[in-house]
Amino acid sequence: MDSAVELQDVSKSFGKFRAVDGLSFRVPKGVVFGLLGPNGAGKTTTIRMIMNITAPDSGQILVLGRPLDRETQNRIGYLPEERGLYRKMKVMDHLMFLADIKSVDRRTARQRIGEWLDKMELRPWLRKKVDELSKGMQQKVQFIATIVHDPEILILDEVFSGLDPINAALVKEYLIDFRKRGKTILFSTHVLEQAEKLCDEICLMSKSKKILEGNLKDLKLRHAGDELRLAIQATPAEVAALPGVHRSSAANGEFVISLAPGTDRRDFLRRALERHDIRAFSQREPELEEIYLAAVREAGLEETRTIE
């Protein structure tokens, strides 16, 4: 599969501080890719290097198969962590100005901006100055500015910052729609719950280094432990007494069972079926935060704080 973005052994220091250390990853075309990690992990520096705002000290960055140039830059929609808005400009004027920079003709720009102002429920504020808007509204204006030229790659740094839960869910829906249209989305966040619901592929960072990369579903399967969910006709005491059960708990009409070390799952299920009626079973998928913390421990890069 062709790459939309590829980093090859990229490093960046600011004085004695190593912001990004030997980072490599590949973003396939047409996926949602999450660059994940706590604040200070190196995510924003990485994105700024992809966008050629700051140059790497070493390594190579390719966008659509070549170093970033003016032509490829026009195929990208970039939303920075720091709002790049002219605060004294009116919302409509601001968006038209940014569309013009991206070579969108005025008629097309007005049509697209109008549609997105309605989708984002911003039309009543189109004649307001940017600094009269709330932080969340400003983020929605910046999101429209990012997509007005219909880019094929979206690079979004903390796109959900400042958005309330309703508007965050709205943006997630639009990102999913962009992916269905074949666009590539690379976004950074320190909130793993958001990434878990959106991402096809992820790169986990900690203290300037990559600690894990890959397809999210594959990573969940790889890190799944010996926990099962069972819908079983049995009492808690009967479940706890099944051969191979180390620990069990009841939740939402099911049992979550931890198997004892060395217990074969197929053997356990066979024995359980001999004693009780099992309506359904599944292996419990680990949450992304569990995968992250396990990878951090394995890499010896324990964080002093947890990810939200």
N, C-alpha and C positions, 0 to 999 in steps of 0.2 A: 504494500500500500504506500502511495506517495506521502511524503511528509509536508505538512503546512509549515511547521517550525521545527528546527533541529539545533540543539546545542551540543557542541563537542568539546569537552574538557575545558569549560569556561571558568575563569577566575577573575576576581576583582577585589582590590584592596583600596582602602582610603587611609593613607598613612600606614600605621601599624595594624589597623583593623582589617581583618579578612572578611569581607562582606559575602563573597561567593567563592567557594573553594572546589575547583575541579568538577564543575557541574555538567552533566550530560543527560539529555533526555530528548525524546522524539514525540512530536504531536502529529498523529496521522490526520489526513484530511477528513472532514465531515464528522468529527467527534467533539464532545465536550471534555476538555482536559482541565483538571484542577491542579494548580500549583499551591500546595497546602503546607501549613506550618504556623507556629506561633509568631507573634510580632517580633521582628528582629532576626528571623530565620534567613533572610536574604531574598524574599519573594519580590519585593518592589525593585530592588537593585537588578534582579534578573530581568524583570519586565522592561525596565528602563534601558538595559543593554539590548534586548530584542528590538526595541524601538529606536535604537541608535541615539538615544539621548545622552547616554554615557558609554564610553568604549570599554570593552573588556581589556584586562592586562594581558591575557593569553587565551587561547582557544578560538573556536570559530562558531559563528551563528549564521544559520541559513534560514531564509524565509522564502517559501515556494521554490526551494532548490538553489537559491543563490543569496549572496550578501544583500542586505536591505538596500534598495535604491529608491528613487522617486517613484518609479512605476509600481513597484511592489508596495510601497508605503501607501499609495492611493487605493490599494486593494484591502487595506486594513482599517478597521474602526478601533480607535484606542481611547479607553476611558481611564485616566490616571487616578491615583489615590487622592491627590490633591486636586481640588476642583479648578479646572482651567477656564473659568468663566470671567467675562468682563462685567463686573458687578454693577456698573452704572448704565449698561446697555439694557434696553427693553428685551423681553424674552424673544419675541418674534424677530426683531432686528438682529439679535445675537445669533439665532439659529439660521437665519438667511445668510448672515455674514460667513458663518462656518461652512454652510453648504456651498457658498461661492468659492471658498478656499479649496474645497474638494471637487470643484469643476462641475457642480450640479447646476443645470440651467434653472433660471428663476421660476419658470412655470412648474417644472417638476418638483423643485424644492418646496414651493408653496403648497403643492398638493400633498407631498409626503409629510411635511411639517404639520399641516392641518390635521391629517389623519392621526399622527402620533400625539398631537396635543389633545385630541378627543380620547384616544386610547388611554392616555396618562391622566386624563381629567385635569388638564392644565389650561384649557381654552379661556376660562375666565381671567387668567393671569397673563395672557399673551402680551398685553400692553404695559405690564408692570416691569419695573426694573428688577434685575436679578437679585440685588441686595434687599429687596422687599419680600423675597420668598423665604420660606422655611428651609432648613437644611435638607429635608427630604424632597421638597419640591425642586431645589437646586440640583439634587442628584438626578431627578427625573429629566430635567432640562439637559443635563450633561449626557444622559443616556440617549436622548433623542439626537443630540449633536453627534454622538458616536456612530449612529446607524443611518443618518440621513442620506449618505451617499451609497447605501446598500452594499457594504463591504462583504467580501467573501470570508475574511478572517476577523473575528472580534477578539481583542485583547483587553481584558477588563481587570483592573486592579481594585479589589475590595468593592465590587459593584453594588453590594447590598448595604454599604455603609450609609447610615442616616435614614434608611427606609424603615417604615413601620411594617409589622408582619403582613398586612394586607397588600401593601405595595411591593414588598419583597416577593410575595407569592405571585403577584402580577408579572414582575420582571422574570421570574423563573419560567412562567408559562411562555413568555416571548422567546426566551433563550431556547426552550425545548422546540418551539416552532422554527426558529432559525436552524437548529440542527436538522429538523425534518426537511428543510429546504436545501440541505447539503452544505451549510456553512460550517466553518470550524470556529470553535469558541475556546479560548484559553483564558481562564480567570483564576485569580488568586483569592484566597480567603484564609482566615485563621479560625473560622467557624465550621467545624467538620460536618455538622448536621446539614448545612446547606449543600456542601459538596456531595454528601452521600446520596442525596436525592437527585442530583443533576449529572454527575460525572460518569463518563464511560471509561476514561483513563485518568490516572493521577500520578503526581510526583510528590512525595512527602519530603520536606526539608526540615532540618534541625541544625541550628548553629552553623549556618552557611554551607552545609553539606546535604547532598541527596542521601536519604536513608532507605528509600523504597520507591519503586516505579513500576507501573504496569496497568493492565486491565483490572478495573475494580472488582468485577465479578470473579475473575480468576484469583485475585488476591484474597477475597473473602473465602473462597473454597480452600485455598492453600493454608489459611490461618484458622480454619474451622477446628475447634477442639472436639473433645469427646462429650459434647452435650447434645441431647436429643429433646425434641418436643413430642410428646405422646398424647393423643386423645384416646384414653384407655378406660374401659369399664372396670375400675378397681378403686379401692379406698387408698388414702395416703399410706396407711400402714402396709397394705398389700404391695403397693408400688415400691416402698422402701425395702421390702423383703425380697424383691426380685434378685436373682443371682447377677452380680456384676454392678449393682447400683451403689455408687459411692455417696451420692447426695441427691435428694429430690425435693421439689417444691411444687405446689399447685398454684396455677395462675390462669384466669380466664377460661376455666373449664378444661384446661390441659395441665400436663405435668412437664416440668423442665427437669431433666435427669442428667446428672453428671456420672459418667461411667468410671469405675475403678481403673487404675492404670493396668494396661495389658489386656483389657476386656475387648473382645472382638464384637463390633456393633452387630454384625449379621447373626452371630451366635446369641447375643443378648436378645435380639428381636425374635429369633426362633423360639427361645425358651419362654419369652413373655407371651407369645401367641399361643403356646401350649396351655397357659394358665388363664389368660384373660382375652376378652374381645378388644382388639386395637382398631379403631376407626381410621386413624391417620397418624403418620409420624413424619418427622423431618429433622434434619440436622440443623441446629441453631447456627445462624450466620453471626459471626462476630461483627460488632459495630466498628465503624472506621476509627473511632478513638482508641478502641482496644488494639487494633492493628498498629496504629501509630505508636502507642506506648510500648508495645512489644518490640517494634522495630527500633525505637530509641534505646531501649534497654540492651538489645542485641548489639547495637552499634556503639554502646558505651557513651552515649550522648544524653544522659538523663537531663531533662529540663527541670529547672527550679520552679516552674509554674506549669499549669496544665492548659491545654487548648480549650477554648469555650466550646 
